[in-house]
Each structure stands twice: as structure tokens, then as C-alpha cells.
Amino acid sequence: MVVGDSKRLRCSECHGGFNLSGPVDFAVAKIHPKPAFHNTGLYDVDGAGSYPADDHGLKDVTHAAGDMGQFRAPTVRNIAVTAPYMHDGSIPTLEGVLDHYASGGHRSRFRSRAIGGFKLTPAERANLLAFLHSLTDEALLQNPAFGPPR
């Protein structure tokens, strides 16, 4: 991948900010952004873009039809060790996640505009997977100070 590919793939539209997870509000912030929610086109159970009955995402809270299937983007920090993926664990591998986003997901009126599909060469795909793996902080993950309480 080369400079500019992030813009082409649109990953940072959902996975941006200092935590690579979209807008984050915190106590000493000068600006308090609203959380961002996205429909990644993961489901279309009825041909009209609906998600499973027990899993409508933000719509379950707001009851607004347009919020169907919208979820917060998780951080991609340590993403290589957090399988399975997507809000419901329905994609077992990072390779499967790339396949989903490359295909553009299910087409529906609820799908976020950033989810439109893309093509990657084998080298670009390998580089993107290497980048995602590079976001794993082994020192943090193995530090007992951040492990279970004793």
C-alpha cells in the first residue's frame, strides 16, 4: 500500500482519531464530539437492509428506522488478537473482514456511505494485513499491571 490508500479504502472514516475508533469524548477535552455509529452492511435479512430481530444496533435504542444496523467502530489497536470480528463475532478472521469490506457488504439503504467496496492487489492485501498486525502491542498485552487483578 502506498500513501493515499487509506483515503481510497476509507478505513479512517470510521477508525480514526487517537484511538483508531472514531470520535472519543473525554473529561478534559475542549471539544466534545458526538459518538459516531456506522452500518457496515453486515446483514440484510429481509432484502430491505434489516438486521437480525435481536440485534438492530442503535435502532434498538433510538427506534429510528435509519439507525438500523448502526454500531460504534471498535479500535483497531491490538486487532490481530481480538478475533472474532464485527459487533457480533460473525467474521472469524481479519482476512474475512477484508473480504467483507472489499465486497462492500450487503447493499441496503441503511449501509454507511463509506462502505462501498474496493479492490486490492495481493501485495496491497498482504501489506494491509501486516499493518493491522503491527498495531498489536505485545508489551502492553504481556504486562502484568494490565492483566487480571491478583
C-alpha positions as CSV (number, residue, x, y, z in Angstrom):
1,M,0.0,0.0,0.0
2,V,1.2,3.5,-0.7
3,V,0.4,6.9,0.7
4,G,-3.2,7.7,-0.2
5,D,-4.6,4.2,0.0
6,S,-6.1,4.9,3.4
7,K,-8.2,7.6,1.7
8,R,-9.1,5.2,-1.1
9,L,-10.2,2.4,1.2
10,R,-11.9,4.9,3.6
11,C,-10.9,3.0,6.8
12,S,-10.2,6.2,8.8
13,E,-13.7,7.4,8.2
14,C,-14.8,5.0,11.0
15,H,-11.4,4.0,12.6
16,G,-9.9,7.5,13.0
17,G,-8.8,9.5,16.0
18,F,-6.1,8.9,18.5
19,N,-7.6,5.5,19.5
20,L,-8.3,4.5,15.9
21,S,-12.0,4.1,16.8
22,G,-13.7,7.3,15.7
23,P,-14.6,10.3,17.9
24,V,-13.9,9.9,21.6
25,D,-15.1,12.2,24.3
26,F,-13.1,12.6,27.5
27,A,-13.2,14.8,30.6
28,V,-10.6,17.4,29.7
29,A,-11.5,17.7,26.0
30,K,-12.1,21.2,24.6
31,I,-14.4,19.8,22.0
32,H,-17.0,17.1,22.9
33,P,-17.8,15.1,19.8
34,K,-20.9,13.0,19.4
35,P,-20.2,9.3,19.1
36,A,-20.3,8.0,15.5
37,F,-22.3,4.9,14.5
38,H,-22.0,3.0,11.2
39,N,-23.9,0.4,9.3
40,T,-21.2,-1.8,7.7
41,G,-23.6,-3.8,5.5
42,L,-23.1,-6.9,7.6
43,Y,-26.7,-8.1,7.2
44,D,-29.7,-7.9,5.0
45,V,-32.1,-10.5,6.4
46,D,-35.2,-9.2,4.6
47,G,-34.0,-7.8,1.4
48,A,-34.5,-4.3,2.8
49,G,-31.4,-4.0,4.8
50,S,-32.7,-5.3,8.2
51,Y,-30.5,-6.9,10.8
52,P,-31.5,-9.9,12.9
53,A,-34.5,-9.2,15.2
54,D,-32.5,-9.3,18.4
55,D,-29.6,-7.2,17.0
56,H,-30.7,-3.9,15.3
57,G,-27.9,-1.9,16.8
58,L,-28.5,1.8,17.5
59,K,-32.1,1.4,16.3
60,D,-32.8,-0.7,19.4
61,V,-32.2,2.4,21.5
62,T,-33.5,5.2,19.3
63,H,-36.3,3.3,17.5
64,A,-35.4,5.4,14.4
65,A,-35.6,3.3,11.2
66,G,-32.5,5.0,9.8
67,D,-30.4,3.7,12.7
68,M,-30.8,0.1,11.6
69,G,-27.6,-1.9,12.0
70,Q,-25.5,1.1,13.2
71,F,-22.8,0.3,15.7
72,R,-19.7,2.1,17.1
73,A,-16.4,1.3,15.3
74,P,-14.1,-0.6,17.7
75,T,-10.5,0.4,18.0
76,V,-8.1,-1.4,15.6
77,R,-5.4,-1.3,18.3
78,N,-4.4,-4.9,19.1
79,I,-6.9,-6.0,16.4
80,A,-4.9,-9.1,15.5
81,V,-5.6,-10.7,18.9
82,T,-9.3,-9.8,19.2
83,A,-11.0,-12.3,16.9
84,P,-13.7,-13.0,16.1
85,Y,-14.7,-9.7,14.4
86,M,-17.6,-7.4,13.8
87,H,-20.0,-6.4,16.6
88,D,-21.4,-9.9,16.8
89,G,-18.3,-12.0,16.2
90,S,-19.7,-13.3,12.9
91,I,-16.4,-13.0,10.9
92,P,-13.7,-15.3,12.4
93,T,-10.5,-13.8,10.7
94,L,-9.0,-10.5,9.7
95,E,-8.8,-11.9,6.1
96,G,-12.6,-12.4,6.3
97,V,-13.1,-8.8,7.5
98,L,-11.1,-7.5,4.5
99,D,-13.2,-9.7,2.2
100,H,-16.4,-8.2,3.7
101,Y,-15.3,-4.6,3.3
102,A,-13.7,-5.3,-0.2
103,S,-17.1,-6.6,-1.4
104,G,-18.9,-3.6,0.0
105,G,-21.1,-5.7,2.3
106,H,-24.8,-6.1,1.7
107,R,-26.3,-3.3,-0.4
108,S,-29.0,-1.5,1.5
109,R,-30.4,1.9,2.2
110,F,-29.0,1.7,5.7
111,R,-25.4,0.9,4.8
112,S,-23.0,3.7,5.6
113,R,-21.6,5.7,2.7
114,A,-18.0,4.8,3.5
115,I,-18.8,1.1,2.8
116,G,-18.6,0.8,-0.9
117,G,-16.1,-1.9,-1.7
118,F,-12.6,-1.8,-3.1
119,K,-10.0,-3.8,-4.9
120,L,-6.6,-4.8,-3.5
121,T,-3.7,-6.4,-5.3
122,P,-2.3,-9.4,-3.5
123,A,0.7,-7.2,-2.4
124,E,-1.7,-4.5,-1.1
125,R,-3.7,-7.0,0.8
126,A,-0.6,-8.5,2.4
127,N,0.6,-5.0,3.3
128,L,-2.7,-4.1,4.9
129,L,-2.8,-7.3,6.9
130,A,0.8,-6.6,8.0
131,F,-0.2,-3.1,9.1
132,L,-3.1,-4.4,11.1
133,H,-0.8,-6.9,12.8
134,S,1.6,-4.1,13.5
135,L,-1.0,-2.4,15.7
136,T,-0.6,-5.2,18.3
137,D,1.3,-4.0,21.4
138,E,2.8,-7.2,22.8
139,A,4.5,-5.3,25.7
140,L,1.1,-4.0,26.8
141,L,-0.6,-7.3,26.3
142,Q,2.0,-9.2,28.4
143,N,2.4,-6.5,31.1
144,P,1.0,-8.0,34.4
145,A,0.0,-4.5,35.5
146,F,-2.7,-4.6,32.9
147,G,-3.7,-8.2,33.5
148,P,-6.4,-9.7,35.8
149,P,-6.3,-8.5,39.4
150,R,-4.5,-10.7,41.8
